[in-house]
């Protein structure tokens, strides 16, 4: 009996279409939807799995400053930092709720073994059914210098940056006060959350990277730039050229800047040694905004110089507050590092390095080498020239003047036995605080390193001697450690 | 002259396939423990023995009572049931505290197999049910509308398709639609087998389209209204679609007139659209389907299920290595998503194929059956099964708005398991009648007279 078989065959086709629709939908979802679903940050499975990856270590020399330890909980590997607060601005943290920062963030794919350059290894591991172990990130940091800087800062608020002048490799990068990334990396997520809230609420801002992400008024340390611009743009005829050191009434203003520079006409070199304010204010006004701007840009201002960890661009003045530029009085104040000058300690170290390196600014970098788990290198840093800030003649002149500052001037505390040391002090009195900002930009010629030491809460008088007293010994300690 | 095909029983094949099905399910069970604890639980021999015994009992009852039944269906059912048990067990282990739903579900499997055997014993001569169609119809409708009775029906996840019975020893939840589906399929099959001649023959032509008389047309309207009532009051598109689709398809099979499915589809689409416009709960479901991310908290379940399946990718995370517990109701409504997560697109597709095989064998039985009632019953049961699998998996994988139906044989829950095993028992009975040798009761005397020379005995391929 076949009477009803026609419609039964038709409904069997309909049933087949229904099942085909299910299969096609599942396959189409796989192709079209799954990637975006896996990228969605609300996808806890993916987030947790990423957090549970074994990450490679971050190295300083032979010493892992960040590593993954196998633990018995759902995230399998605990990220731990052997010397947390010391290296926090370099490693950053790796947390469940708050993501990652610094190298943990920028080198995340490499540390997890997921970078494109590690593709072949991933493929081999996938075929073998194992998880790809993370790559190793070797930094340019010298542990001894880092520890010396930390010790010399001695808990004061501030930062230290040391650079290899020839390559731009960062040898030390310290910020204080710091925080312990272990507190954020903990698998006790409530504790991590509490630590995050406490660190963010702390008025001392322990998570701020003062070395690369905060800009500060530089005070007299800016006179290096003004001197460089004056030499480059022909305002002064070499370091022995004379400058007007008499008391200076600011243009269009009643404010008078006292002289006391040891003469009415002194050489540029002398002016730098005694850090003569009216002389450099005059040069600032003479250079004007455009002359100063040209020089700071050549030294690397107005761009984020460091790529491996987040850095902030330094500025001549606030473009937002003065969209139409600055007047002559403001340019004069800028010439001595007042008004709205803001620079990172990293930027000031780059200036010291450029002066030592024949006027060539090298791009700073922190990641030296990245290797796979089986030690195959997948990345090796190549030093990169950022700009020619000044001619080699000007660089040499500035270098000699800075050496003079250490030998005969305010920077004597940085002098080292058997090594030529140059430096420039800076002090700034913020309106809001009785404390002083103390700067010291230095280099050690034979060691080929430049250092910037910065103390935010120096307890001293607003004098050049004071700035040098707080910051110069720190720079010296770092250079000694790099000897 | 009709050819008489004599099928082989193929019970040996069934036994081998059953062993394979159990091996796959037990393999999953072992892998879960190896992946999570790296060792097997102490109670594993007991679990394997119980499951194997149940399969053996079902197999022996078939051998004894309905030896010509289809040999593929039971292994497929056993495979799905076993995989479902493994996944429920896996979800028991994945929660914050160890649960024991899988043990309970294994108990329900035993009950379901017992009911399966009872149906085979009691209803082997299934045509005897023919006489009670009116009674079955009323009973089925009462069951269908039971969750609307105040105090009895409970709302779960926005749908009111469950009832709660407070028995002496505790509350017991039950989806009456599961039973109604079987009862109404039998009723429709019996009714349509009797009246199909009238439905086809009589009628007037209006504008070239031949319409049935109102008297014959009335049941269609009645079912349409009932399904709309389910949609509106029980707030469940799946159940509504299930019953209306079942009725329309059986009407189509019995009358062979395409008018019914076309008219039925139009009526249902119109009703569903009106429901969408009039009722916010229908809109909620549809919006959750179209753009779940528009309201993350409200659509958390469907979103996290998609996340899980996406994470599983093509071949899944592996048994015990995913996190299906993150999805609410992973053991019931969203068990397909748990399979998608741990076994991947490949595993979920394989499961869909096993369902498709069951439907294909059921429709094959309908084609091979030699009486109207058997044909209608087999095609109705197969198709309602197909709709159920389609709507729930389509809902979980975002092909359609989500419904509250259970995933046959896999979802945690006794009533669904028992009802589906009973469905399979009925299907197997029909296949037994379709496949057994027809010499006992020849319909055509001419064939009978010439039988010695002309009847060709041929084995089924």
Interface residues (C-beta under 8 A of the other chain):
Chain A: X1 X3 X4 X5 X6 X7 X8 X9 X10 X11 X12 X14 X15 X16 X18 X19 X21 X22 X23 X25 X26 X27 X29 X30 X33 X34 X35 X37 X38 X40 X42 X43 X44 X45 X46 X48 X49
Chain B: X249 X252 X253 X254 X256 X296 X303 X304 X306 X307 X308 X309 X310 X311 X313 X314 X322 X323 X326 X340 X345 X348 X349 X352 X353 X355 X356 X359 X360 X363 X366 X367 X370 X371 X372 X375 X376 X379 X382 X383 X386 X387 X389 X390 X393 X394 X397 X398 X399
